[in-house]
Amino acid sequence: MSNKDRLEQLRDRLREFVRERDWEQFHSPKNLAMAMIVEAAELVEHFQWLTEHESRVIPESKREQVAHEIADTFIYLLRMSDVLGIDLIDAAHAKMALNAAKYPAEKVRGSNAKYTEYE
């Protein structure tokens, strides 16, 4: 099964989950965006005050919690893209093409400068 098929399967499962609970009424793009940011903030909490190295080696005791926050953020993102009728995979590919034009490898290799700094 392709990743796109897996994503569509998850989207359909999420639609059914929401439908069974009569939550469509709450799933406006505004509410979904806000919920996604709350979950992203909960994810960030796990990394707050860690060093760069510590953030790369998450202890097993925290790994599942981090995975849950990543999943929550992803679920809200997927739900919002569904509500708005945006194909998440196509949108990501299109954005990567724009980023490739903004950040040509030969100009930015090894640099974290914003594209406006080297145009």
PyMOL commands that set and color helices and strands:
alter all, ss='L'
color gray80, all
select helices_A, chain A and resi 3-20+24-26+29-45+52-56+60-84+88-102+105-108+115-117
alter helices_A, ss='H'
color red, helices_A
deselect
rebuild
show_as cartoon
